[in-house]
């Protein structure tokens, strides 16, 4: 596994160097491939951070007490965790609390942020 990863990384980072010796079209293709390979993990991390933040806000607004557990589930499992969260969360309209102006589930008896009715 480690040897394959090393070979893969060597090919990714060597592609622009190899492309410099050939014509411009091949160089452009090599740089585009290298950029795409390096960009995919960055996009995945950014999407996971956005999902993590959204689940944190939504779980708190819906009064789901261990919101940290839902955030960890989504952080570790990404899209499957999001599907599990969406199926398990309380259904209903989220409205603004009149007292603290934070978002809360309309059917909840108390605001999870300030505790007012």
N, C-alpha and C positions, 0 to 999 in steps of 0.2 A: 504494500500500500504506500509506504513512504517513498519507495523508489519511483512508483508511478506518478505520485504527486510532484516529486522533484523533476521528473522528465517533463510533465505537463507545464510546470512553472518555467522551466528552461525554454521550452518551445514558445510560450506566451511572451516572455521577455526578450527572446532572441529574434522573434518575427520582425520587429522593426529594423534590427541590425542586418538581418539577411535581406530584407526588402531594399535596403539602401544600395545593394550591389546590383540589383536588377533594374528594369525599366520603371518608369513612373507609375504605370497602371498597376503593376504588381506591388509596388511600394504602397500605393494608396489602399489596395486591398488588404495588404498585411497590417497596416496601421488601423484600418477599420475593424478588422477581425480582433486585433489586440485590444482596441478600445471597447468593443462590444463584450469581450470576455471579462474585462476588468469592471465594466459598468454593471453587469448583471448582479453580482453580490451587493453592490452599493444600493441598487434599487430594492433588492429584497430586504436589506436592513432598514431602509427608509420606510418601506411599507409596513414592516413590523413595528417600528416606533410609532407610526401614525395609528395603527390598530391598537397598540398598547395604550396610547393616550386616550383614544376614543372610548375604549372599554372602561378605563378608569373613570372617566367622567360619567358615562352612561350608568355604570353599576352604582356609583355613588348617588346619582339622581334618582335611581329606582329603588334606593334603600336596601340594596343587597349588601348585608353587613360585612362579610369577608371579601370586599372588593379586591383586595390584594391577591386573593386566590384566583379570581377570574383574570386579573392582569397577568399573573404568572402562567396560567394555562394558555392564554393567547400568545404570550412571549415565547413559550417553549414550543408550542405546536402550530403556531401561525394560523393558517386558514381553517384547518379542522377544529382548532380551539375556538375560533370565532363562530363557526357554525354551532358548536355545542353551547356557547354562551347565548347566541341568538335564540336557540330553542329553549333554554332554561330560564331566561330572564322574565320577570313579570311583565305581562302585556298591559298596555294602557297608554294614555296620553301623558306626556311630560310637559308640565307648566311651570311658570315662575312662582316662587313663594312670595307672598305679599310682604312678609316681614324682612327676609334677608336677600331677596331678589335672585337667589340661586334656583336651579332647576330641580324639580321634584315630581314624583309620580302623582297624578291628579287624584287617584283613589287612596293614597296613603293618608293615614290619620295625622301623622306628624311629619314635619320637614326633617329629612336626615341631616341637614346642615345646622339649623338653629333650634330645632325641637318644638317650634311653635305649631299650633294646630292650623 
